[in-house]
């Protein structure tokens, strides 16, 4: 179960929270050879796999499948995977756009403040734009 969780990229504390256990309890479960059906069902549901996937998980078989899928000269498998984004990137792009606009607004405000400072300096008794050019 631990190896399957790691391969799927799920953190132990996140899985424990999803199934309503403490991280220590889940850690103990991962080291046990046999688990009750209810626990296996909860874990399978949280990992989005079948109970049989957990019961019959064979790390060597998974490694062989991965090696056979990605070490061949057939790039169609890799292209199929690359074209199916598993997350929605649009909100992230929009957030970056909003951040960029906010940055430009801060830069504009900074430049306006600089202009105000220069105008105050130029309007002083000892320095005017006309005699500052000399």
C-alpha positions in Angstrom: 0.0 0.0 0.0 2.8 2.4 0.9 4.5 2.0 -2.5 1.3 2.4 -4.4 0.6 5.7 -2.4 4.1 6.9 -3.2 3.8 6.1 -6.9 0.5 8.0 -7.0 2.2 11.0 -5.4 0.0 11.1 -2.3 1.5 12.2 1.0 0.9 10.0 4.0 -0.6 12.8 6.1 -3.0 13.7 3.3 -4.2 10.1 2.8 -4.6 9.7 6.6 -6.7 12.8 6.7 -8.8 11.7 3.7 -9.7 8.4 5.4 -10.1 9.8 8.9 -7.0 8.3 10.5 -3.9 9.7 12.2 -0.7 9.6 10.3 0.8 7.3 12.8 -2.1 4.8 12.4 -1.8 4.9 8.6 2.0 4.4 8.9 1.3 1.3 11.1 -1.3 0.0 8.5 1.3 0.4 5.7 3.7 -1.9 7.5 1.1 -4.6 8.1 0.7 -7.6 5.7 -3.1 -7.8 6.0 -5.8 -5.2 6.5 -9.5 -5.6 7.0 -11.8 -5.0 4.0 -13.3 -1.8 5.3 -9.9 -0.2 5.7 -8.8 -1.4 2.2 -12.1 0.1 0.8 -11.4 3.5 2.4 -7.9 3.6 1.2 -8.9 2.5 -2.3 -11.5 5.1 -2.5 -9.2 7.9 -1.3 -6.5 6.8 -3.8 -9.1 6.4 -6.6 -8.1 2.8 -7.3 -10.0 -0.5 -6.9 -9.6 -2.7 -3.8 -8.0 -5.3 -6.1 -5.3 -2.8 -7.1 -4.3 -2.6 -3.5 -4.7 -6.3 -2.8 -2.8 -7.5 -5.9 -0.3 -4.6 -6.2 3.0 -5.8 -7.5 5.7 -3.2 -7.7 7.8 -5.2 -10.1 4.9 -5.5 -12.5 4.3 -1.7 -12.3 8.0 -1.0 -13.1 7.9 -3.4 -16.0 4.8 -1.7 -17.4 6.4 1.8 -17.0 9.7 0.6 -18.6 7.8 -1.1 -21.5 5.7 2.0 -22.1 8.4 4.6 -22.0 11.6 3.0 -23.2 10.3 2.0 -26.6 10.8 4.1 -29.7 7.0 4.5 -29.9 6.3 8.0 -28.7 2.6 7.7 -29.1 2.2 6.7 -25.5 4.2 9.6 -24.2 2.3 12.0 -26.5 -1.1 10.7 -25.3 0.0 11.3 -21.7 1.3 14.8 -22.5 -1.9 15.9 -24.1 -4.1 15.1 -21.2 -3.6 17.7 -18.5 -4.6 16.4 -15.1 -5.2 19.9 -13.7 -6.9 23.1 -14.9 -4.2 25.6 -15.6 -6.5 28.4 -16.6 -7.0 29.8 -13.0 -3.2 29.8 -12.5 -2.6 31.7 -15.8 -5.3 34.2 -14.8 -3.7 34.6 -11.4 -0.3 35.3 -13.0 -2.0 37.8 -15.3 -3.6 39.6 -12.4 -0.3 39.6 -10.5 1.4 41.1 -13.5 -1.2 43.9 -13.7 -0.8 44.6 -10.0 3.0 44.8 -10.4 2.6 47.3 -13.3 0.2 49.4 -11.2 2.8 49.5 -8.3 5.5 50.4 -10.8 3.3 53.2 -12.2 2.5 54.5 -8.8 6.3 54.5 -7.9 7.1 56.5 -11.0 4.3 59.0 -10.3 5.8 59.5 -6.8 9.2 60.1 -8.3 7.7 62.7 -10.6 6.1 64.4 -7.7 9.4 64.5 -5.8 11.2 66.0 -8.9 8.5 68.6 -9.3 8.9 69.6 -5.7 12.6 69.9 -6.1 12.3 72.0 -9.2 9.8 74.3 -7.7 12.3 75.1 -4.9 14.1 78.5 -4.6 17.5 77.3 -5.6 16.6 75.0 -8.5 14.2 75.4 -11.4 13.9 73.4 -14.5 15.2 76.4 -16.6 18.4 76.8 -14.6 19.0 73.2 -13.9 19.8 72.5 -17.5 22.9 74.7 -17.4 
